[in-house]
Amino acid sequence: MAIQSIITGTGSYIPEVCKLNTDFLDSNFLNEDGTSFSNDNALIIEKFKEITGIAERRYATDDLTTSDLAFFAAEKAIADAQLDKNELDYIIVAHNFGDIKKGSIQGDTLPSLASKLKNKLKISNVNCVAYDLIFGCPGWVQGVIQAEAFIKSGIAKKVLVIGAETLSRVVDDYDRDSMIYADGAGACVIEAKEVAEKTGILSHAAQTFTEVETDYLFFGKSYKKEANATCYIKMHGRKIYEFALNNVPAAMKTALDKSGVSITDVKKIFIHQANEKMDEAIVKRFFRLYKTNMPKGVMPMCIHKLGNSSVATVPTLLDLVRKGEMENQEVKKGDVVLLASVGAGMNINAVVYKF
């Protein structure tokens, strides 16, 4: 018998506001230098969908902030785990921009979102430690890695890990990349369990690249030159695409090799929903490292309807598949899966998990 880190519950919150690609037809998209595009919006949107796979995305209603979304997902995960919330040892909330009220660009992280969440959950146990984790889009996966470290070291037995974000409130409306971003939240409960067979978290890998990659994602001014000095989320998309293809497959391989699991036993890869073509290329390259082809159905995708909600994409996807809410996708007892992400930093991580 050995102590393993087991996911005992998952939950997600998909915001109510659905914004279609056609809703951007009247947008005034501009080049970085403030000039207009030569192509009309219909063609820009068509090419955008071909590359990213995104047809629609979800935005939070005006009355909700990131910590609210985190609360909704956390409640579901705790209920799914059938857990007494006061038994939690840690609450880890991954996000990037804090609570941002509709109409404001200023993030609020005082107190921390994790502290706000603990308060919303009405947890009275003062020994339940709540803290925020800022690690770019891979933040939730990194929170899972930290939960594993706490459990294996004996520091904790029950950890709640949440990824939540409202990216729709930090986008420049004049930047066509604004169509990528979305809002959402996903959560899981990870518990220490004594098991005869090695299940749960089997291995992990994480890396941070900062030599020339630091500003691939950054805060910058609006493309509308007469706009005020407010800054928004910006990215060098081509550089991120190339970086991800060159580095994420190797990190995933490192994690899998450490687990001792054969590539033929990997049933699903839950990868950060950033860009459909990029994700598919990453997974194909990963399988090529083992001189095999990418199996059909190995990569569930929800980006088509949910967009890129940063830290929320992987836990949301995991929750939907685990609960049978995605067509032709499921996980069963004994299945080995990979969780993988890439994002600002540039940070990369991967976790090998056996149900």
C-alpha positions in Angstrom: 0.0 0.0 0.0 1.2 3.5 -0.8 -0.1 7.1 -0.4 -1.2 8.5 -3.8 -2.7 11.9 -4.8 -6.1 11.1 -6.2 -8.6 13.5 -7.8 -11.8 12.8 -5.9 -14.0 15.5 -7.3 -14.2 18.0 -10.2 -16.3 21.0 -11.0 -16.5 23.7 -13.6 -18.5 26.9 -14.3 -19.3 27.9 -17.8 -20.5 31.6 -18.0 -23.9 32.4 -19.3 -23.0 35.0 -22.0 -22.3 33.4 -25.4 -20.4 35.6 -27.8 -20.4 34.3 -31.4 -17.8 35.0 -34.1 -20.5 37.0 -36.0 -20.7 39.4 -33.0 -17.3 40.7 -34.1 -18.4 41.7 -37.6 -18.8 45.3 -36.7 -15.5 45.5 -34.7 -12.9 48.0 -35.7 -9.8 45.8 -35.8 -6.5 47.6 -36.3 -2.9 46.7 -37.0 -0.3 47.2 -34.3 0.6 50.6 -35.8 -3.0 51.7 -35.7 -3.8 51.3 -39.4 -6.8 49.4 -40.7 -6.7 45.9 -42.2 -7.0 45.6 -45.9 -9.4 42.6 -45.5 -12.9 43.0 -44.2 -14.0 41.5 -40.8 -15.8 38.6 -42.4 -12.6 37.3 -43.9 -10.6 38.0 -40.8 -13.1 36.0 -38.7 -13.1 33.2 -41.2 -9.3 32.8 -41.1 -9.4 33.2 -37.3 -11.8 30.2 -37.0 -9.7 28.1 -39.4 -6.6 28.5 -37.2 -8.0 28.6 -33.7 -11.2 26.4 -34.1 -13.1 29.0 -32.1 -16.7 29.6 -33.2 -18.0 31.0 -29.9 -16.8 31.9 -26.4 -18.3 32.5 -23.0 -18.2 35.8 -21.0 -19.2 36.3 -17.4 -22.2 38.4 -16.7 -21.6 42.0 -15.6 -22.3 41.2 -11.9 -19.7 38.5 -11.5 -15.9 38.6 -11.0 -13.2 35.9 -11.2 -13.5 34.9 -7.6 -17.3 34.4 -8.1 -16.6 32.0 -11.0 -14.0 30.2 -8.9 -16.6 29.8 -6.1 -19.2 28.2 -8.4 -16.6 25.7 -9.7 -15.2 25.0 -6.3 -18.7 24.2 -4.8 -19.3 21.6 -7.5 -15.9 20.0 -7.0 -16.4 19.8 -3.2 -19.9 18.3 -3.7 -18.6 15.8 -6.2 -15.8 14.7 -3.8 -18.5 14.4 -1.0 -16.0 16.3 1.2 -16.5 18.2 4.4 -15.0 21.6 3.2 -13.6 22.3 6.6 -11.3 19.3 6.2 -9.4 21.1 3.3 -5.8 21.8 4.1 -5.1 24.1 1.2 -7.0 26.1 -1.3 -4.9 27.1 -4.4 -6.4 29.5 -6.9 -4.7 30.0 -10.2 -5.5 33.2 -12.1 -3.6 36.0 -13.8 -5.5 39.3 -13.4 -7.4 39.0 -10.1 -11.0 40.3 -9.7 -11.9 42.8 -12.5 -15.2 44.5 -12.3 -17.0 45.0 -15.6 -16.0 48.4 -17.1 -12.7 48.4 -15.2 -9.2 47.3 -16.3 -7.8 47.3 -12.7 -7.3 44.0 -11.1 -8.2 43.5 -7.4 -6.0 40.9 -5.6 -6.5 42.4 -2.1 -7.3 40.2 -0.3 -6.1 37.2 -2.5 -8.7 35.5 -4.6 -8.1 32.3 -2.6 -8.9 34.2 0.6 -12.1 35.6 -1.0 -13.0 32.1 -2.1 -12.4 30.6 1.4 -14.7 33.3 2.7 -17.4 32.6 0.1 -17.2 28.9 0.9 -17.7 29.8 4.6 -14.8 27.6 5.7 -14.1 28.3 9.4 -11.0 26.1 9.7 -8.1 28.6 10.2 -5.6 25.8 9.3 -6.9 25.7 5.8 -4.3 27.8 4.0 -5.5 29.8 1.0 -3.2 31.4 -1.6 -3.0 32.5 -5.2 -0.9 31.1 -7.9 0.2 33.2 -10.9 1.9 31.0 -13.5 0.2 32.1 -16.8 -2.1 29.7 -18.5 -0.5 26.6 -16.9 -1.4 27.9 -13.4 -4.0 25.2 -12.7 -1.8 22.3 -13.7 1.0 23.9 -11.6 -1.4 24.0 -8.7 -2.0 20.2 -9.2 1.7 19.7 -9.1 2.0 21.7 -5.8 -0.9 19.7 -4.3 1.0 16.5 -5.1 4.1 17.9 -3.4 2.1 18.8 -0.3 0.5 15.4 -0.1 3.7 13.4 -0.8 5.6 15.4 1.8 2.8 14.8 4.4 2.0 18.5 4.7 -1.5 18.1 3.4 -4.2 15.4 2.9 -6.9 17.3 1.0 -6.3 20.2 -1.4 -8.7 22.2 -3.6 -7.2 23.5 -6.8 -9.1 26.1 -8.9 -8.3 27.9 -12.2 -10.5 30.9 -12.9 -10.2 33.9 -15.2 -12.2 36.7 -16.8 -10.0 37.5 -19.8 -12.8 39.3 -21.6 -12.2 42.3 -19.3 -8.5 42.7 -20.2 -8.7 42.7 -24.0 -8.2 45.5 -26.4 -11.3 45.7 -28.6 -9.2 47.0 -31.5 -7.0 43.9 -31.5 -8.3 40.9 -33.5 -6.6 38.6 -30.9 -9.3 39.7 -28.5 -11.5 37.1 -30.2 -9.5 34.3 -28.6 -10.1 35.1 -25.0 -12.9 33.9 -22.8 -14.0 33.5 -19.1 -14.5 30.5 -17.0 -13.5 28.4 -14.0 -12.6 24.8 -13.3 -11.7 23.0 -10.0 -10.7 19.7 -8.5 -10.2 18.2 -5.1 -7.1 16.1 -4.6 -6.8 13.8 -1.7 -4.2 11.5 -0.1 -5.4 8.0 -0.5 -3.8 4.7 0.5 -4.0 2.4 -2.5 -2.7 -1.0 -3.4 -2.3 -0.2 -7.1 -0.4 2.9 -8.2 -3.0 5.4 -9.4 -3.6 9.1 -9.3 -0.7 11.4 -10.0 2.1 9.3 -11.4 4.6 12.0 -12.4 5.0 15.5 -13.6 7.3 18.0 -15.3 7.6 21.8 -15.4 9.8 24.3 -17.0 10.2 28.1 -17.3 11.9 29.7 -20.2 13.0 33.4 -19.8 16.0 34.1 -22.0 14.2 35.5 -25.0 10.7 34.3 -24.3 9.7 36.5 -21.4 7.6 39.0 -23.3 5.8 36.7 -25.7 2.7 37.5 -23.7 2.7 41.0 -22.2 0.6 44.1 -21.2 0.5 46.7 -23.9 -1.4 49.8 -25.0 -4.5 49.7 -27.3 -3.9 49.6 -31.1 -6.1 52.7 -31.3 -3.5 55.4 -31.0 -5.7 58.1 -29.5 -6.8 55.8 -26.7 -5.7 56.4 -23.2 -2.7 54.8 -21.5 -4.7 51.8 -20.3 -2.8 48.5 -21.1 -4.3 45.2 -22.2 -3.3 41.6 -22.7 -1.1 41.3 -25.9 0.8 38.5 -27.5 3.3 37.7 -30.2 1.2 34.9 -31.5 3.6 33.4 -34.1 6.4 33.3 -31.5 4.2 31.5 -29.0 3.1 29.0 -31.7 6.7 28.1 -32.6 7.8 28.0 -29.0 5.0 25.7 -28.0 5.6 23.3 -30.9 9.3 23.2 -30.2 9.1 22.7 -26.4 5.8 21.3 -25.1 6.1 17.8 -26.7 9.5 17.3 -25.0 8.1 18.3 -21.6 5.2 15.9 -22.0 7.6 13.2 -22.9 9.7 13.9 -19.8 6.6 13.5 -17.6 5.5 10.3 -19.3 9.0 8.8 -19.2 9.2 9.5 -15.5 5.9 7.7 -15.0 7.1 4.4 -16.5 3.9 4.3 -18.5 4.0 3.2 -22.2 2.8 5.7 -24.8 0.4 3.0 -26.0 -1.4 3.3 -22.6 -2.1 7.0 -22.9 -5.9 7.3 -23.5 -6.4 11.1 -23.4 -4.4 14.3 -23.4 -6.1 17.3 -21.7 -4.1 20.1 -23.2 -4.6 23.8 -22.7 -7.3 25.1 -25.1 -5.3 27.9 -26.7 -5.5 27.2 -30.5 -6.9 24.1 -32.1 -4.2 23.8 -34.8 -1.4 24.5 -32.4 -2.7 21.9 -29.9 -3.1 19.3 -32.6 0.4 20.0 -33.9 1.8 19.7 -30.3 0.1 16.3 -29.7 1.2 15.0 -33.1 4.8 15.9 -32.4 4.5 14.3 -28.9 3.5 11.0 -30.4 6.1 11.2 -33.1 8.8 11.3 -30.3 7.7 7.7 -29.7 7.7 7.0 -33.4 3.9 6.5 -33.5 0.9 8.3 -34.8 -1.6 10.4 -32.8 -4.6 8.1 -32.1 -8.0 9.2 -33.1 -10.0 10.9 -30.2 -7.0 11.2 -27.9 -7.3 15.0 -27.7 -10.7 16.3 -26.4 -11.4 19.9 -27.5 -13.9 22.4 -26.1 -12.3 25.5 -27.5 -14.9 25.6 -30.3 -17.6 26.7 -27.9 -15.7 27.9 -24.9 -12.7 29.8 -26.3 -9.5 30.3 -24.4 -10.2 30.9 -20.7 -6.5 30.5 -19.7 -6.1 28.6 -16.4 -9.7 27.4 -16.6 -9.4 25.4 -19.9 -7.7 22.2 -18.6 -9.9 21.7 -15.5 -13.0 22.6 -17.3 -12.2 20.1 -20.1 -11.4 17.4 -17.5 -14.6 18.0 -15.7 -16.7 17.8 -18.9 -15.1 14.6 -20.0 -15.1 13.0 -16.6 -18.8 13.6 -16.2 -19.7 12.4 -19.7 -20.7 15.8 -20.9 -18.7 15.7 -24.2 -19.8 13.6 -27.1 -17.7 10.6 -27.9 -15.3 11.3 -25.0 -14.9 9.5 -21.7 -12.4 8.3 -19.1 -12.7 5.0 -17.3 -11.0 3.4 -14.3 -7.5 2.4 -15.3 -7.1 5.0 -18.0 -3.9 7.0 -18.1 -4.2 10.6 -19.2 -1.9 13.6 -19.6 -2.6 17.2 -18.4 -0.5 19.7 -20.2 -0.3 23.5 -20.7 1.9 26.3 -21.9 1.6 30.0 -21.3 3.0 33.3 -20.1 6.5 33.2 -18.6 7.1 31.1 -20.8 5.9 28.3 -18.6 5.3 24.7 -19.6 4.0 21.8 -17.5 2.6 18.3 -17.7 1.1 15.8 -15.3 0.6 12.0 -15.9 -2.5 10.8 -14.1 -4.1 7.3 -13.8 -7.8 7.0 -12.9 
